[in-house]
């Protein structure tokens, strides 16, 4: 019997937006990402793994332990027409960012922040995610694997250091990594989001956004919100971002991502994935054939696929 799973594109996959747009007259820049039309993705013939939904454990991380803090950022009011991407940041400012997700987490949790970073001139390829088993607690093992990711990132971009960002359990993994004398010098700045506090030795400049400092925000929201982004960007770059909001994007609209078994984050190898245009109000398909079909490889990746905004 065929197993058919219909998923909302932006809820299930890490989708990489192609660009931003502007009317040229805005004094309040906003990020342009999601297309006005809606696409749905459907996977078939996939082995299923039923994993219970689990909330990430929350630890009390005090913002008073921040070694280096970000000033309050004035929030742009927003422009629904979007903006063109800002000029690229200098390479010595835009060091590669390595994000480490937490328990029951994935790369998807940093996708909205990646869109915001890119809209502010950060090179998209310099935002890397260490995606690993979201259900386990092998902190030492994950830290060892993070070492390989950091080393590969340093080598790829020809830099000496990266920016490290951890969320929830990812702060435990990051802190274990930083506790190794050979690894800490590879990190220029560290952001610990709503998890373990900044390391006591202050060897690496650190910022610790958490629920106490972001009133009203849930645990995962502290990693995904525009308020959290503004803090992260200013801490890493040294100035407030010009763009914080996400709004519909104009052409070209290009999506790509991974279909994974959650929370293990393993690729759904051998699955056929169809991308369908749907009505934004009803969710009903608006065509008789998919606009894209992919047979997924071992890592579950698909795309890039260019979509018609009309």
N, C-alpha and C positions, 0 to 999 in steps of 0.2 A: 504493500500500500504506500502510495506516495505521501511523503510528509511535506506539507506546504505551510510555510510561515510567512505571513505578510508583516512587514515592519515599516515604520516611518523612517524615512531616510536620515533625517537629522537626529533622530533619537537613538538609532542603533549603530551608526557607523561614524568614524572620524572622517568628515567630508572637508576637503580642502577647497576653499573658495578661490576663484581665479583673480579677482581684482576688486577695486572700489571705484566709485563714480561720484560725480559732483555736478551741481548746476552752475558752479563757478562764482556764485554770489553769496556763499554762506559765511557768516562770521562765527558759526557754532558747528565745527566739523563733527561728523559722525562716521562710523565705520559702515561700509556697505559690504554685505556678505550674502545672505540668503536670497534666493531668487523669488520674484513675485509669484511665479507658477510653482506648483508643488509636485515633487516626484515621489513615488513610493517604490520601494525595492522589495522584491519577493524572492525567497530562496526555496529551492525544491530539492527533493531527494537527499536531504541532509540528515545525518544521524543526530538525534536530539539528546541533550543532557539537561535534565531538570535539576537546577540548582536553586535552593531557597534564596529569597532576597534577604540580604543581611546588611544592617546598618553598620557603617564603620565605627569602631570604637573611638570615643573622643577623650582626649586627655586635656587637662587644664594647662595651657601654655601661656604664661603671663607675658604681656607685651613689655613689661618693665625689664625683661631680660634681653631686650633687643640691643645688639652692640652698635648698630647704626640704623637710624630711623628715617622714615620718609615724612616730609612736610605734608600738611593737608593740601589736597589738590582741588582747585576750583573746577567744578563739574560743568562741561559744556551742556547747553540746553538741548541740543539735538537738532538734526536737519534730516527729514525723511528722504531727501534726494541723495544723501550720501556725499562722499568726497573721493577725489582721486588719492591714491597712496602718496604719502609725503616722500620727500627725497630720502634715499637710503642713508642710514646711519653709518658712520665710519666703522671700519672693521674692529678698531681697537676699543670702540664703545660697545658695539653689538657683538660681544663674545657669544659663542654658542650657549644656549640654554638647554639644560638637561632636566626634564621633569620626571619625578618619581611618584607614581600614584600610590594610593593606599589600599587597605583591605576592601575587597569588592569594588575596586576601582579599575580604571583603564585609561588609555590615551585620550578617550573622548572627553574626560574631565578638564583637559587643558586646551581643547579645540577652540572654544570661544576666546580664550586669552590669546591663543596664537593669531586669531583673526585681528584682534586689537593690536597686538605687537606689530603685525605686518602693515596694518593701516598707518602706523606711526613711523614707518620706515625701516622696521626690523626685517632682515632677510628671512624669508620663510624657511629656507633650508637650514637655518641656524637654530631652529627650535626643534629639539629632539626629545623623544619620550622613551624612557626605559619601561617597556610594557612587560609585565611578568605575571605570575600566578596571583590572582586577586583573592584566593581563598586560603592560602597558606600563611604560616608564620615563621618560615625559615629565614630569619632576618640576616644571619651571617651568610647564608647562601645567596640571598638577594644582593647583599652588599658586595660580594665577590663578583657577581654578574654585573653589577653597576660599574665596577672597576673596569671591566672589559668595554662597556659602553662609553665611559668617559675617555678611556685610552683611544678608542676608535674615533671618537669625535675630535679629540685633540689632533690626532694624526690627519684626519680628513681635511680640517680647516687650517692646519699649519699654525696652531696657536699653542700657547703654554698653559692656558687656564680656561675654565668654563664657568658659567653661572649655574649653580645647583638649586633646584626648587623641589621640595618634598611636601607632600600633603598626608596628614594623618599617619598611618603606618609607614608611609614613605619617609616621614621625618625620622623614624627609628632606623630605617635602612640608610638614610643619608648620614645620620649621626654616627652609625657604626662605620660607614665608609670614611667619614672625616676623622674618626678616632685613630685611623692608621697613619703613622707619621709620613709614610711615603705617598699617601693619597691627598691629604689636606692641601698641600701646595698646588695641587691641580685646580683648586677652586678659588676664584677671585672673590665671589660673594655667594652667600647662602640664604635662601628664604625657607623658613620652616612654617608651613601653613597649618594651623589648628591641630597641632600634635605635640610632640616633644619640644620643649623650649630650646632656644639657642644654646649651643655648647658653652659650658661654664668657662672654658679656657680662652674664649674670644679670639682664637687663632685666625678665624675667618670672619670678616664683617658679616653680620647676620641681622635679618629682619624676621619677626614672628607675628604675622597677622593671625588673628583668631577671633572667635565669636565674641569675646569680651570687647575687643577693639572694633568689631563690626556689628553693632547692635542689630538684632532682629534677623540676622542671617544664620541659616542652618549650616551644619558641618560641611557638606559638599559645596554649598554656596560660597563659603569663604575662599574656595579655590577658583570658582567660576565667575564671580560677580565683577561688575565694572569698578566697584569701589576697591575690591582687592587688587584688580589690575592696576588701578592708578597708583596704589601703594607700591606694588612690585616694580612697575615701570620706573617710577621716580627713584626708587632705591637703586636699581640697576643702572639706569642711564644718567641719572643726576639732574633731571629736569622733569617737570610735569608733562604728561602726554597731552597731545592736542586732540586726540580721538579716543573716545571711550564707549560710544554707543554702537550697536549693531542694527543695521537697517537693510531693506531689500537692495540687492545689487543689480546693476545693469549688465548688458552683455560685455564680455563673454562670461558665461557661467560654466565652470568646469568642476566636476566632483570626482573624488576618489576616496578610497578608504579601505577598511578591512571588515569582513564579517567574521565574528569570533564566537567561540563557545564561552559564555560568561558563567562564572567569573574567572575561569582558568586562563582566558585570553589566548587560547590556541586557535589557529585558523581553521575554518570550516572547509577543509580540503575536499575537492570533488563535488562541491555543491554548485548547482547552476543558479546564478543570481540574475533576475530580470529587473530592469528599472522601467517603471510605468509612469506616464503623465496622469495626474489625477486632478479632480476638481477640488479647489482649495476649501470650498464650503462643505461639500458632501463626502469627500474622500473617494468618490466613484471614479473609475478609470475613464479617461476621455479618448482613448484610442483602442483599436483592435489588436495592436501589436506593441510590444515593449520598445522603448527607444534605445535600449542597450541590453545586451546579454553577455554574461561573463561566466566561464567555468573557472571556479576559484582554485588557485594553487595552494600549496601547503600552508602558507602564511595567511590565507584568506583575503589577500589584497585584490582590489578591483579598481578599474579606471586607468587613466583619466577618461572622463566622458563629458563632452560638451553638450549643454542643454540649451534649448530654445526658450528664451524668456517669455515668448508670446504663447 
